[in-house]
Amino acid sequence: MADDGSKQSTTAWPIPKFRFEVKWDSNVMSFQEVSGLDIESQPIEYRAGDSKAFSVMKMPGIKKYSDITMKKGVLKSDNKFWDWFNQIKMNTIKRVPVTISLLDEEGSPTMVWTLANAWPTKISGTDLKSTGNEVAVETIVIAHEGLTIANK
């Protein structure tokens, strides 16, 4: 008899990436795409002059977080990105927490990325094309000062 799949383990399959939620400060926003959830530890190279090895030691250094790029459809009278960006003054901007949640079938978070002190560095409006047949999409790039990951 063929396996109907009802006894499959819930941990055997990776989670699909197409259902997610973004909370920006306390607002929930809809996005088409989120990218840049990267972190790296920059290596420090060191070699003492009297070292017998003809190579350098490598030690973990400062952590570096990538900027996050988010894309969403342009909606009538929705200027949240532009309003936030226009608050930038000489070294002053409202920094907000941003939470990105990967959701399961029921809409519950399974993995959550939290960005600390996020602020916009770039906004790209949509391109316009008289022969285009796509949704108008705008892009925001945000910088942040830390990334934490939690599994729910």
Order of alpha helices (4+ residues) and beta strands (2+ residues): beta-beta-beta-beta-beta-beta-alpha-beta-beta-beta-beta
